[in-house]
Amino acid sequence: MKRSRYKCRIKIILFERDIQQGEFADSIGISQATISALANNNYEPSFHNARLIAKALNLSVEEIWPERKDNPPNDDSES
C-alpha cells in the first residue's frame, strides 16, 4: 500500500477540542468508520468530505491534511 502524501490531523484536532469521533461524524453526516479510517491515515477523503470536515472544524483542508515533510519527489506527476 502506497503511503499518502498527506498526514491527517483529525485525531489531534478532535482531541484538542474535546470532541469524540463518533459525535463529530454524526454531526456532519459521515460514518464513524470513515472518520476513523481518515484519522488513522488509512483512507484519503473525497473532495466533498474534505470540504465538509474542514468547514465543520473552521479550518482549511491544508490545516487538516498537511503535506508530509518527508515526501519523496513526486515521480508520477502528469506531464
PDB file of N, CA, C and O in Angstrom, chain B, residues numbered from 101:
ATOM      1  N   MET B 101       0.838  -1.176   0.000  1.00  0.00           N
ATOM      2  CA  MET B 101       0.000   0.000   0.000  1.00  0.00           C
ATOM      3  C   MET B 101       0.889   1.247   0.000  1.00  0.00           C
ATOM      4  O   MET B 101       1.803   1.375   0.815  1.00  0.00           O
ATOM      5  N   LYS B 102       0.606   2.149  -0.915  1.00  0.00           N
ATOM      6  CA  LYS B 102       1.392   3.367  -1.043  1.00  0.00           C
ATOM      7  C   LYS B 102       1.012   4.354   0.062  1.00  0.00           C
ATOM      8  O   LYS B 102      -0.169   4.569   0.335  1.00  0.00           O
ATOM      9  N   ARG B 103       2.026   4.950   0.692  1.00  0.00           N
ATOM     10  CA  ARG B 103       1.778   5.903   1.762  1.00  0.00           C
ATOM     11  C   ARG B 103       1.270   7.216   1.187  1.00  0.00           C
ATOM     12  O   ARG B 103       1.755   7.681   0.156  1.00  0.00           O
ATOM     13  N   SER B 104       0.308   7.801   1.846  1.00  0.00           N
ATOM     14  CA  SER B 104      -0.269   9.062   1.414  1.00  0.00           C
ATOM     15  C   SER B 104       0.749  10.194   1.502  1.00  0.00           C
ATOM     16  O   SER B 104       1.620  10.192   2.371  1.00  0.00           O
ATOM     17  N   ARG B 105       0.632  11.139   0.614  1.00  0.00           N
ATOM     18  CA  ARG B 105       1.484  12.338   0.649  1.00  0.00           C
ATOM     19  C   ARG B 105       1.045  13.285   1.769  1.00  0.00           C
ATOM     20  O   ARG B 105       1.747  14.242   2.094  1.00  0.00           O
ATOM     21  N   TYR B 106      -0.117  13.008   2.349  1.00  0.00           N
ATOM     22  CA  TYR B 106      -0.692  13.907   3.349  1.00  0.00           C
ATOM     23  C   TYR B 106      -0.868  13.184   4.676  1.00  0.00           C
ATOM     24  O   TYR B 106      -1.122  11.980   4.711  1.00  0.00           O
ATOM     25  N   LYS B 107      -0.734  13.922   5.753  1.00  0.00           N
ATOM     26  CA  LYS B 107      -0.926  13.356   7.088  1.00  0.00           C
ATOM     27  C   LYS B 107      -2.203  13.942   7.674  1.00  0.00           C
ATOM     28  O   LYS B 107      -2.322  15.158   7.824  1.00  0.00           O
ATOM     29  N   CYS B 108      -3.136  13.097   7.996  1.00  0.00           N
ATOM     30  CA  CYS B 108      -4.402  13.549   8.550  1.00  0.00           C
ATOM     31  C   CYS B 108      -4.236  13.936  10.017  1.00  0.00           C
ATOM     32  O   CYS B 108      -3.689  13.168  10.810  1.00  0.00           O
ATOM     33  N   ARG B 109      -4.709  15.129  10.374  1.00  0.00           N
ATOM     34  CA  ARG B 109      -4.599  15.627  11.747  1.00  0.00           C
ATOM     35  C   ARG B 109      -5.939  15.590  12.490  1.00  0.00           C
ATOM     36  O   ARG B 109      -6.058  16.182  13.563  1.00  0.00           O
ATOM     37  N   ILE B 110      -6.942  14.912  11.945  1.00  0.00           N
ATOM     38  CA  ILE B 110      -8.270  14.910  12.567  1.00  0.00           C
ATOM     39  C   ILE B 110      -8.211  14.428  14.011  1.00  0.00           C
ATOM     40  O   ILE B 110      -8.811  15.042  14.893  1.00  0.00           O
ATOM     41  N   LYS B 111      -7.499  13.343  14.257  1.00  0.00           N
ATOM     42  CA  LYS B 111      -7.441  12.781  15.608  1.00  0.00           C
ATOM     43  C   LYS B 111      -6.911  13.822  16.602  1.00  0.00           C
ATOM     44  O   LYS B 111      -7.457  13.974  17.695  1.00  0.00           O
ATOM     45  N   ILE B 112      -5.860  14.525  16.227  1.00  0.00           N
ATOM     46  CA  ILE B 112      -5.257  15.556  17.097  1.00  0.00           C
ATOM     47  C   ILE B 112      -6.214  16.725  17.294  1.00  0.00           C
ATOM     48  O   ILE B 112      -6.400  17.203  18.414  1.00  0.00           O
ATOM     49  N   ILE B 113      -6.817  17.182  16.203  1.00  0.00           N
ATOM     50  CA  ILE B 113      -7.722  18.334  16.266  1.00  0.00           C
ATOM     51  C   ILE B 113      -8.920  18.026  17.150  1.00  0.00           C
ATOM     52  O   ILE B 113      -9.298  18.837  17.995  1.00  0.00           O
ATOM     53  N   LEU B 114      -9.519  16.854  16.959  1.00  0.00           N
ATOM     54  CA  LEU B 114     -10.677  16.489  17.781  1.00  0.00           C
ATOM     55  C   LEU B 114     -10.283  16.341  19.247  1.00  0.00           C
ATOM     56  O   LEU B 114     -11.032  16.760  20.130  1.00  0.00           O
ATOM     57  N   PHE B 115      -9.120  15.752  19.518  1.00  0.00           N
ATOM     58  CA  PHE B 115      -8.645  15.615  20.897  1.00  0.00           C
ATOM     59  C   PHE B 115      -8.467  16.999  21.539  1.00  0.00           C
ATOM     60  O   PHE B 115      -8.906  17.228  22.666  1.00  0.00           O
ATOM     61  N   GLU B 116      -7.821  17.915  20.813  1.00  0.00           N
ATOM     62  CA  GLU B 116      -7.586  19.263  21.350  1.00  0.00           C
ATOM     63  C   GLU B 116      -8.886  19.997  21.646  1.00  0.00           C
ATOM     64  O   GLU B 116      -8.940  20.840  22.542  1.00  0.00           O
ATOM     65  N   ARG B 117      -9.924  19.679  20.900  1.00  0.00           N
ATOM     66  CA  ARG B 117     -11.225  20.345  21.072  1.00  0.00           C
ATOM     67  C   ARG B 117     -12.187  19.531  21.936  1.00  0.00           C
ATOM     68  O   ARG B 117     -13.343  19.915  22.115  1.00  0.00           O
ATOM     69  N   ASP B 118     -11.707  18.409  22.471  1.00  0.00           N
ATOM     70  CA  ASP B 118     -12.513  17.524  23.313  1.00  0.00           C
ATOM     71  C   ASP B 118     -13.798  17.088  22.601  1.00  0.00           C
ATOM     72  O   ASP B 118     -14.891  17.134  23.167  1.00  0.00           O
ATOM     73  N   ILE B 119     -13.633  16.670  21.357  1.00  0.00           N
ATOM     74  CA  ILE B 119     -14.750  16.194  20.545  1.00  0.00           C
ATOM     75  C   ILE B 119     -14.527  14.714  20.260  1.00  0.00           C
ATOM     76  O   ILE B 119     -13.446  14.316  19.827  1.00  0.00           O
ATOM     77  N   GLN B 120     -15.545  13.905  20.504  1.00  0.00           N
ATOM     78  CA  GLN B 120     -15.475  12.471  20.223  1.00  0.00           C
ATOM     79  C   GLN B 120     -15.659  12.238  18.723  1.00  0.00           C
ATOM     80  O   GLN B 120     -16.466  12.910  18.081  1.00  0.00           O
ATOM     81  N   GLN B 121     -14.908  11.281  18.167  1.00  0.00           N
ATOM     82  CA  GLN B 121     -15.005  10.999  16.738  1.00  0.00           C
ATOM     83  C   GLN B 121     -16.432  10.659  16.317  1.00  0.00           C
ATOM     84  O   GLN B 121     -16.911  11.139  15.290  1.00  0.00           O
ATOM     85  N   GLY B 122     -17.104   9.837  17.106  1.00  0.00           N
ATOM     86  CA  GLY B 122     -18.477   9.448  16.781  1.00  0.00           C
ATOM     87  C   GLY B 122     -19.426  10.621  16.761  1.00  0.00           C
ATOM     88  O   GLY B 122     -20.260  10.735  15.862  1.00  0.00           O
ATOM     89  N   GLU B 123     -19.308  11.496  17.746  1.00  0.00           N
ATOM     90  CA  GLU B 123     -20.160  12.688  17.801  1.00  0.00           C
ATOM     91  C   GLU B 123     -19.905  13.579  16.591  1.00  0.00           C
ATOM     92  O   GLU B 123     -20.838  14.098  15.978  1.00  0.00           O
ATOM     93  N   PHE B 124     -18.617  13.750  16.256  1.00  0.00           N
ATOM     94  CA  PHE B 124     -18.267  14.586  15.118  1.00  0.00           C
ATOM     95  C   PHE B 124     -18.820  13.984  13.825  1.00  0.00           C
ATOM     96  O   PHE B 124     -19.403  14.688  13.000  1.00  0.00           O
ATOM     97  N   ALA B 125     -18.633  12.691  13.664  1.00  0.00           N
ATOM     98  CA  ALA B 125     -19.136  12.009  12.472  1.00  0.00           C
ATOM     99  C   ALA B 125     -20.640  12.209  12.332  1.00  0.00           C
ATOM    100  O   ALA B 125     -21.124  12.552  11.253  1.00  0.00           O
ATOM    101  N   ASP B 126     -21.379  11.997  13.412  1.00  0.00           N
ATOM    102  CA  ASP B 126     -22.831  12.175  13.382  1.00  0.00           C
ATOM    103  C   ASP B 126     -23.213  13.611  13.034  1.00  0.00           C
ATOM    104  O   ASP B 126     -24.167  13.843  12.291  1.00  0.00           O
ATOM    105  N   SER B 127     -22.469  14.564  13.570  1.00  0.00           N
ATOM    106  CA  SER B 127     -22.821  15.972  13.368  1.00  0.00           C
ATOM    107  C   SER B 127     -22.642  16.429  11.923  1.00  0.00           C
ATOM    108  O   SER B 127     -23.282  17.390  11.494  1.00  0.00           O
ATOM    109  N   ILE B 128     -21.771  15.746  11.165  1.00  0.00           N
ATOM    110  CA  ILE B 128     -21.552  16.157   9.775  1.00  0.00           C
ATOM    111  C   ILE B 128     -22.088  15.142   8.764  1.00  0.00           C
ATOM    112  O   ILE B 128     -21.964  15.345   7.556  1.00  0.00           O
ATOM    113  N   GLY B 129     -22.676  14.062   9.249  1.00  0.00           N
ATOM    114  CA  GLY B 129     -23.299  13.089   8.357  1.00  0.00           C
ATOM    115  C   GLY B 129     -22.336  12.161   7.641  1.00  0.00           C
ATOM    116  O   GLY B 129     -22.619  11.701   6.535  1.00  0.00           O
ATOM    117  N   ILE B 130     -21.194  11.883   8.266  1.00  0.00           N
ATOM    118  CA  ILE B 130     -20.221  10.935   7.729  1.00  0.00           C
ATOM    119  C   ILE B 130     -20.145   9.790   8.727  1.00  0.00           C
ATOM    120  O   ILE B 130     -20.256  10.013   9.932  1.00  0.00           O
ATOM    121  N   SER B 131     -19.960   8.576   8.246  1.00  0.00           N
ATOM    122  CA  SER B 131     -19.918   7.441   9.170  1.00  0.00           C
ATOM    123  C   SER B 131     -18.705   7.524  10.090  1.00  0.00           C
ATOM    124  O   SER B 131     -17.666   8.078   9.730  1.00  0.00           O
ATOM    125  N   GLN B 132     -18.860   6.967  11.274  1.00  0.00           N
ATOM    126  CA  GLN B 132     -17.751   6.925  12.232  1.00  0.00           C
ATOM    127  C   GLN B 132     -16.603   6.094  11.668  1.00  0.00           C
ATOM    128  O   GLN B 132     -15.436   6.391  11.925  1.00  0.00           O
ATOM    129  N   ALA B 133     -16.927   5.066  10.910  1.00  0.00           N
ATOM    130  CA  ALA B 133     -15.885   4.234  10.298  1.00  0.00           C
ATOM    131  C   ALA B 133     -15.031   5.056   9.333  1.00  0.00           C
ATOM    132  O   ALA B 133     -13.815   4.873   9.269  1.00  0.00           O
ATOM    133  N   THR B 134     -15.660   5.957   8.587  1.00  0.00           N
ATOM    134  CA  THR B 134     -14.915   6.808   7.654  1.00  0.00           C
ATOM    135  C   THR B 134     -14.016   7.765   8.414  1.00  0.00           C
ATOM    136  O   THR B 134     -12.850   7.930   8.055  1.00  0.00           O
ATOM    137  N   ILE B 135     -14.535   8.401   9.460  1.00  0.00           N
ATOM    138  CA  ILE B 135     -13.729   9.325  10.256  1.00  0.00           C
ATOM    139  C   ILE B 135     -12.554   8.573  10.884  1.00  0.00           C
ATOM    140  O   ILE B 135     -11.434   9.082  10.910  1.00  0.00           O
ATOM    141  N   SER B 136     -12.805   7.377  11.383  1.00  0.00           N
ATOM    142  CA  SER B 136     -11.747   6.573  11.984  1.00  0.00           C
ATOM    143  C   SER B 136     -10.676   6.209  10.948  1.00  0.00           C
ATOM    144  O   SER B 136      -9.482   6.297  11.236  1.00  0.00           O
ATOM    145  N   ALA B 137     -11.095   5.805   9.755  1.00  0.00           N
ATOM    146  CA  ALA B 137     -10.138   5.460   8.703  1.00  0.00           C
ATOM    147  C   ALA B 137      -9.310   6.678   8.303  1.00  0.00           C
ATOM    148  O   ALA B 137      -8.105   6.565   8.079  1.00  0.00           O
ATOM    149  N   LEU B 138      -9.948   7.834   8.216  1.00  0.00           N
ATOM    150  CA  LEU B 138      -9.225   9.073   7.901  1.00  0.00           C
ATOM    151  C   LEU B 138      -8.227   9.400   9.005  1.00  0.00           C
ATOM    152  O   LEU B 138      -7.069   9.714   8.732  1.00  0.00           O
ATOM    153  N   ALA B 139      -8.682   9.324  10.246  1.00  0.00           N
ATOM    154  CA  ALA B 139      -7.842   9.675  11.395  1.00  0.00           C
ATOM    155  C   ALA B 139      -6.620   8.769  11.503  1.00  0.00           C
ATOM    156  O   ALA B 139      -5.572   9.185  11.997  1.00  0.00           O
ATOM    157  N   ASN B 140      -6.758   7.542  11.043  1.00  0.00           N
ATOM    158  CA  ASN B 140      -5.644   6.590  11.095  1.00  0.00           C
ATOM    159  C   ASN B 140      -4.838   6.544   9.800  1.00  0.00           C
ATOM    160  O   ASN B 140      -4.024   5.643   9.595  1.00  0.00           O
ATOM    161  N   ASN B 141      -5.071   7.515   8.936  1.00  0.00           N
ATOM    162  CA  ASN B 141      -4.370   7.617   7.656  1.00  0.00           C
ATOM    163  C   ASN B 141      -4.518   6.357   6.794  1.00  0.00           C
ATOM    164  O   ASN B 141      -3.609   5.998   6.046  1.00  0.00           O
ATOM    165  N   ASN B 142      -5.674   5.691   6.908  1.00  0.00           N
ATOM    166  CA  ASN B 142      -5.938   4.501   6.100  1.00  0.00           C
ATOM    167  C   ASN B 142      -6.737   4.827   4.848  1.00  0.00           C
ATOM    168  O   ASN B 142      -7.000   3.949   4.026  1.00  0.00           O
ATOM    169  N   TYR B 143      -7.118   6.077   4.706  1.00  0.00           N
ATOM    170  CA  TYR B 143      -8.053   6.453   3.656  1.00  0.00           C
ATOM    171  C   TYR B 143      -7.869   7.934   3.373  1.00  0.00           C
ATOM    172  O   TYR B 143      -7.673   8.722   4.299  1.00  0.00           O
ATOM    173  N   GLU B 144      -7.929   8.322   2.100  1.00  0.00           N
ATOM    174  CA  GLU B 144      -7.908   9.734   1.752  1.00  0.00           C
ATOM    175  C   GLU B 144      -9.332  10.158   1.455  1.00  0.00           C
ATOM    176  O   GLU B 144     -10.069   9.423   0.797  1.00  0.00           O
ATOM    177  N   PRO B 145      -9.734  11.328   1.927  1.00  0.00           N
ATOM    178  CA  PRO B 145     -11.128  11.739   1.771  1.00  0.00           C
ATOM    179  C   PRO B 145     -11.460  12.139   0.341  1.00  0.00           C
ATOM    180  O   PRO B 145     -10.587  12.524  -0.436  1.00  0.00           O
ATOM    181  N   SER B 146     -12.725  12.039   0.021  1.00  0.00           N
ATOM    182  CA  SER B 146     -13.198  12.621  -1.227  1.00  0.00           C
ATOM    183  C   SER B 146     -13.123  14.137  -1.066  1.00  0.00           C
ATOM    184  O   SER B 146     -13.039  14.642   0.054  1.00  0.00           O
ATOM    185  N   PHE B 147     -13.151  14.841  -2.155  1.00  0.00           N
ATOM    186  CA  PHE B 147     -13.134  16.303  -2.102  1.00  0.00           C
ATOM    187  C   PHE B 147     -14.307  16.803  -1.256  1.00  0.00           C
ATOM    188  O   PHE B 147     -14.143  17.690  -0.419  1.00  0.00           O
ATOM    189  N   HIS B 148     -15.480  16.230  -1.480  1.00  0.00           N
ATOM    190  CA  HIS B 148     -16.678  16.634  -0.736  1.00  0.00           C
ATOM    191  C   HIS B 148     -16.489  16.447   0.774  1.00  0.00           C
ATOM    192  O   HIS B 148     -16.777  17.355   1.552  1.00  0.00           O
ATOM    193  N   ASN B 149     -16.009  15.276   1.184  1.00  0.00           N
ATOM    194  CA  ASN B 149     -15.817  15.016   2.613  1.00  0.00           C
ATOM    195  C   ASN B 149     -14.742  15.904   3.212  1.00  0.00           C
ATOM    196  O   ASN B 149     -14.891  16.379   4.338  1.00  0.00           O
ATOM    197  N   ALA B 150     -13.660  16.136   2.478  1.00  0.00           N
ATOM    198  CA  ALA B 150     -12.601  17.020   2.979  1.00  0.00           C
ATOM    199  C   ALA B 150     -13.147  18.420   3.225  1.00  0.00           C
ATOM    200  O   ALA B 150     -12.856  19.025   4.257  1.00  0.00           O
ATOM    201  N   ARG B 151     -13.928  18.935   2.297  1.00  0.00           N
ATOM    202  CA  ARG B 151     -14.517  20.271   2.460  1.00  0.00           C
ATOM    203  C   ARG B 151     -15.517  20.295   3.606  1.00  0.00           C
ATOM    204  O   ARG B 151     -15.553  21.254   4.377  1.00  0.00           O
ATOM    205  N   LEU B 152     -16.322  19.258   3.724  1.00  0.00           N
ATOM    206  CA  LEU B 152     -17.318  19.163   4.796  1.00  0.00           C
ATOM    207  C   LEU B 152     -16.640  19.158   6.168  1.00  0.00           C
ATOM    208  O   LEU B 152     -17.074  19.862   7.079  1.00  0.00           O
ATOM    209  N   ILE B 153     -15.595  18.379   6.311  1.00  0.00           N
ATOM    210  CA  ILE B 153     -14.855  18.290   7.570  1.00  0.00           C
ATOM    211  C   ILE B 153     -14.175  19.624   7.878  1.00  0.00           C
ATOM    212  O   ILE B 153     -14.243  20.114   9.005  1.00  0.00           O
ATOM    213  N   ALA B 154     -13.526  20.205   6.882  1.00  0.00           N
ATOM    214  CA  ALA B 154     -12.836  21.481   7.080  1.00  0.00           C
ATOM    215  C   ALA B 154     -13.817  22.573   7.509  1.00  0.00           C
ATOM    216  O   ALA B 154     -13.530  23.345   8.423  1.00  0.00           O
ATOM    217  N   LYS B 155     -14.950  22.633   6.862  1.00  0.00           N
ATOM    218  CA  LYS B 155     -15.957  23.650   7.205  1.00  0.00           C
ATOM    219  C   LYS B 155     -16.461  23.446   8.641  1.00  0.00           C
ATOM    220  O   LYS B 155     -16.604  24.410   9.392  1.00  0.00           O
ATOM    221  N   ALA B 156     -16.726  22.202   9.013  1.00  0.00           N
ATOM    222  CA  ALA B 156     -17.235  21.913  10.356  1.00  0.00           C
ATOM    223  C   ALA B 156     -16.218  22.278  11.436  1.00  0.00           C
ATOM    224  O   ALA B 156     -16.593  22.677  12.538  1.00  0.00           O
ATOM    225  N   LEU B 157     -14.925  22.139  11.114  1.00  0.00           N
ATOM    226  CA  LEU B 157     -13.864  22.443  12.083  1.00  0.00           C
ATOM    227  C   LEU B 157     -13.359  23.885  11.965  1.00  0.00           C
ATOM    228  O   LEU B 157     -12.498  24.317  12.732  1.00  0.00           O
ATOM    229  N   ASN B 158     -13.911  24.623  10.989  1.00  0.00           N
ATOM    230  CA  ASN B 158     -13.496  26.001  10.740  1.00  0.00           C
ATOM    231  C   ASN B 158     -11.985  26.082  10.468  1.00  0.00           C
ATOM    232  O   ASN B 158     -11.297  26.969  10.972  1.00  0.00           O
ATOM    233  N   LEU B 159     -11.496  25.146   9.668  1.00  0.00           N
ATOM    234  CA  LEU B 159     -10.092  25.084   9.281  1.00  0.00           C
ATOM    235  C   LEU B 159     -10.013  24.893   7.772  1.00  0.00           C
ATOM    236  O   LEU B 159     -11.002  24.530   7.134  1.00  0.00           O
ATOM    237  N   SER B 160      -8.851  25.136   7.211  1.00  0.00           N
ATOM    238  CA  SER B 160      -8.658  24.838   5.795  1.00  0.00           C
ATOM    239  C   SER B 160      -8.346  23.353   5.643  1.00  0.00           C
ATOM    240  O   SER B 160      -7.916  22.697   6.591  1.00  0.00           O
ATOM    241  N   VAL B 161      -8.565  22.840   4.454  1.00  0.00           N
ATOM    242  CA  VAL B 161      -8.231  21.449   4.161  1.00  0.00           C
ATOM    243  C   VAL B 161      -6.747  21.217   4.425  1.00  0.00           C
ATOM    244  O   VAL B 161      -6.360  20.170   4.945  1.00  0.00           O
ATOM    245  N   GLU B 162      -5.917  22.197   4.064  1.00  0.00           N
ATOM    246  CA  GLU B 162      -4.466  22.075   4.252  1.00  0.00           C
ATOM    247  C   GLU B 162      -4.066  22.007   5.725  1.00  0.00           C
ATOM    248  O   GLU B 162      -3.049  21.400   6.061  1.00  0.00           O
ATOM    249  N   GLU B 163      -4.856  22.623   6.602  1.00  0.00           N
ATOM    250  CA  GLU B 163      -4.560  22.559   8.034  1.00  0.00           C
ATOM    251  C   GLU B 163      -4.881  21.174   8.599  1.00  0.00           C
ATOM    252  O   GLU B 163      -4.262  20.736   9.568  1.00  0.00           O
ATOM    253  N   ILE B 164      -5.830  20.505   8.002  1.00  0.00           N
ATOM    254  CA  ILE B 164      -6.225  19.171   8.463  1.00  0.00           C
ATOM    255  C   ILE B 164      -5.370  18.095   7.819  1.00  0.00           C
ATOM    256  O   ILE B 164      -5.014  17.108   8.463  1.00  0.00           O
ATOM    257  N   TRP B 165      -5.040  18.283   6.544  1.00  0.00           N
ATOM    258  CA  TRP B 165      -4.219  17.328   5.797  1.00  0.00           C
ATOM    259  C   TRP B 165      -2.980  18.020   5.243  1.00  0.00           C
ATOM    260  O   TRP B 165      -2.889  18.255   4.038  1.00  0.00           O
ATOM    261  N   PRO B 166      -2.021  18.350   6.114  1.00  0.00           N
ATOM    262  CA  PRO B 166      -0.785  18.962   5.593  1.00  0.00           C
ATOM    263  C   PRO B 166       0.031  17.931   4.822  1.00  0.00           C
ATOM    264  O   PRO B 166      -0.035  16.731   5.088  1.00  0.00           O
ATOM    265  N   GLU B 167       0.792  18.427   3.869  1.00  0.00           N
ATOM    266  CA  GLU B 167       1.672  17.537   3.108  1.00  0.00           C
ATOM    267  C   GLU B 167       2.789  17.073   4.024  1.00  0.00           C
ATOM    268  O   GLU B 167       3.335  17.858   4.800  1.00  0.00           O
ATOM    269  N   ARG B 168       3.125  15.797   3.931  1.00  0.00           N
ATOM    270  CA  ARG B 168       4.215  15.260   4.747  1.00  0.00           C
ATOM    271  C   ARG B 168       5.519  15.921   4.341  1.00  0.00           C
ATOM    272  O   ARG B 168       5.758  16.145   3.154  1.00  0.00           O
ATOM    273  N   LYS B 169       6.365  16.235   5.312  1.00  0.00           N
ATOM    274  CA  LYS B 169       7.645  16.870   5.041  1.00  0.00           C
ATOM    275  C   LYS B 169       8.653  15.896   4.473  1.00  0.00           C
ATOM    276  O   LYS B 169       9.610  16.303   3.814  1.00  0.00           O
ATOM    277  N   ASP B 170       8.450  14.615   4.720  1.00  0.00           N
ATOM    278  CA  ASP B 170       9.399  13.609   4.259  1.00  0.00           C
ATOM    279  C   ASP B 170       8.939  12.912   2.978  1.00  0.00           C
ATOM    280  O   ASP B 170       9.298  11.761   2.725  1.00  0.00           O
ATOM    281  N   ASN B 171       8.141  13.621   2.170  1.00  0.00           N
ATOM    282  CA  ASN B 171       7.677  13.039   0.916  1.00  0.00           C
ATOM    283  C   ASN B 171       8.818  12.872  -0.064  1.00  0.00           C
ATOM    284  O   ASN B 171       9.652  13.765  -0.213  1.00  0.00           O
ATOM    285  N   PRO B 172       8.860  11.731  -0.731  1.00  0.00           N
ATOM    286  CA  PRO B 172       9.846  11.596  -1.805  1.00  0.00           C
ATOM    287  C   PRO B 172       9.394  12.456  -2.980  1.00  0.00           C
ATOM    288  O   PRO B 172       8.225  12.839  -3.045  1.00  0.00           O
ATOM    289  N   PRO B 173      10.291  12.766  -3.903  1.00  0.00           N
ATOM    290  CA  PRO B 173       9.889  13.541  -5.079  1.00  0.00           C
ATOM    291  C   PRO B 173       8.740  12.854  -5.792  1.00  0.00           C
ATOM    292  O   PRO B 173       8.685  11.625  -5.848  1.00  0.00           O
ATOM    293  N   ASN B 174       7.841  13.626  -6.328  1.00  0.00           N
ATOM    294  CA  ASN B 174       6.671  13.092  -7.000  1.00  0.00           C
ATOM    295  C   ASN B 174       7.073  12.534  -8.362  1.00  0.00           C
ATOM    296  O   ASN B 174       7.290  13.291  -9.309  1.00  0.00           O
ATOM    297  N   ASP B 175       7.172  11.212  -8.458  1.00  0.00           N
ATOM    298  CA  ASP B 175       7.610  10.601  -9.701  1.00  0.00           C
ATOM    299  C   ASP B 175       6.463  10.212 -10.622  1.00  0.00           C
ATOM    300  O   ASP B 175       6.689   9.708 -11.722  1.00  0.00           O
ATOM    301  N   ASP B 176       5.235  10.445 -10.176  1.00  0.00           N
ATOM    302  CA  ASP B 176       4.096  10.104 -11.024  1.00  0.00           C
ATOM    303  C   ASP B 176       3.333  11.360 -11.429  1.00  0.00           C
ATOM    304  O   ASP B 176       2.114  11.323 -11.598  1.00  0.00           O
ATOM    305  N   SER B 177       4.044  12.463 -11.583  1.00  0.00           N
ATOM    306  CA  SER B 177       3.399  13.703 -11.971  1.00  0.00           C
ATOM    307  C   SER B 177       2.985  13.633 -13.424  1.00  0.00           C
ATOM    308  O   SER B 177       3.576  12.922 -14.236  1.00  0.00           O
ATOM    309  N   GLU B 178       1.940  14.402 -13.722  1.00  0.00           N
ATOM    310  CA  GLU B 178       1.440  14.442 -15.097  1.00  0.00           C
ATOM    311  C   GLU B 178       2.294  15.387 -15.903  1.00  0.00           C
ATOM    312  O   GLU B 178       2.694  16.438 -15.402  1.00  0.00           O
ATOM    313  N   SER B 179       2.580  15.040 -17.128  1.00  0.00           N
ATOM    314  CA  SER B 179       3.388  15.892 -17.993  1.00  0.00           C
ATOM    315  C   SER B 179       2.506  16.579 -19.004  1.00  0.00           C
ATOM    316  O   SER B 179       2.998  17.347 -19.832  1.00  0.00           O
TER     317      SER B 179
END
